[in-house]
Amino acid sequence: MRFTKMHGCGNDYVVVEALRGGLAERYAAAPIDAASGLAASMCNRHYGVGADGFVLILPETRDDSDAAFEMRMYNPDGSYSAMCGNALRCVAKRLADTGEFDGDAVVVRTADTLVPMRIISRDPAGRAERIEADLGEPIFAPDSIPCRLSAGPEGDLRSAVIEHAGGARTATVLSMGNPHCVLFVDESPSDELVTTVGPQIETHPAFPQRTNVEFVQVLAPNRLRQRTWERGAGETLACGSGACAVAVAAVLTGRTERAATIQLSGGELDLLWRESDNHVVMTGPAVEVFTGEWSM
Ligand SMILES: N[C@H](CCC[C@H](N)C(=O)O)C(=O)O
């Protein structure tokens, strides 16, 4: 089975195009967890290709969807995630570079979210380099995140107290289609903080489906530093949906403007929480590293 190794700001993926033939038949109509075992094997950094996630690109099979393609993304522990920002940009690049759509615009569905994407820039050979992805509206209702904490007076969890083994912290909790718990800190987030508090909150009982955890330092009204402990993956060099959640949390808590650049360990993303339609738009790179043949 052919695969393409890609990354967005160092958040790396094994991408398999299952657009036609046997792979499409095997997975398109199969239950979501049919690919979980394959995902865990391919993501394994010792016995497999190694990645922060596995991505299947499928033809859209829903009649009520304007998307041309469906993305299914799995964490290295085999768990499926309904949203993945960096993987979406890799998918748009792969589809553009292989001529699966004309022009610069494509819509990809992930779970119940349609994500319109645009190729913003190409290299001299015409291959996609920077991609803009519209991840839609942030989700604040605790039951929809899901999170067991009670909403505050504004009806959201912009200032929720999370008690964990190391103490209690105030967080902003929301969903971009996947759950995020955003913690603002005064200094650059340390290894100790990320690797100790990250797993404690990822598996906190307040999150029935676990959560991604973002540690954020505000550098300026339009610039933030983010480290991420990801659900089902551990720390990654970047988290695209996390950056969207961070941009929203920073505005909600009065820390930044609606347009900001987020500095991640593996690169930078440009974020905009657009006032006109309440959508969160992320722009950043996608890189193809190599292609290979999976023989297991
Ligand atoms: N670990 C995440 C999925 C990957 C998200 C991240 N890599 C991104 O770019 O959005 C979750 O289980 O929700």
The ligand as an SDF file (V2000), in Angstrom:
LIG
                    3D

 13 12  0  0  0  0  0  0  0  0999 V2000
   -4.6990   14.5950   18.7770 N   0  0  0  0  0  0  0  0  0  0  0  0
   -5.8470   15.3210   18.2200 C   0  0  0  0  0  0  0  0  0  0  0  0
   -5.9260   15.1310   16.7000 C   0  0  0  0  0  0  0  0  0  0  0  0
   -4.7880   15.8280   15.9740 C   0  0  0  0  0  0  0  0  0  0  0  0
   -4.8860   17.3150   16.1370 C   0  0  0  0  0  0  0  0  0  0  0  0
   -3.6770   18.1170   15.6980 C   0  0  0  0  0  0  0  0  0  0  0  0
   -2.5140   17.3700   15.2730 N   0  0  0  0  0  0  0  0  0  0  0  0
   -4.0470   19.1700   14.6970 C   0  0  0  0  0  0  0  0  0  0  0  0
   -3.1940   19.5590   13.8680 O   0  0  0  0  0  0  0  0  0  0  0  0
   -5.1920   19.6700   14.7740 O   0  0  0  0  0  0  0  0  0  0  0  0
   -7.1420   14.7970   18.8560 C   0  0  0  0  0  0  0  0  0  0  0  0
   -7.1990   13.6290   19.2330 O   0  0  0  0  0  0  0  0  0  0  0  0
   -8.0940   15.5940   18.9380 O   0  0  0  0  0  0  0  0  0  0  0  0
  1  2  1  0
  2  3  1  0
  2 11  1  0
  3  4  1  0
  4  5  1  0
  5  6  1  0
  6  7  1  0
  6  8  1  0
  8  9  2  0
  8 10  1  0
 11 12  2  0
 11 13  1  0
M  END
$$$$
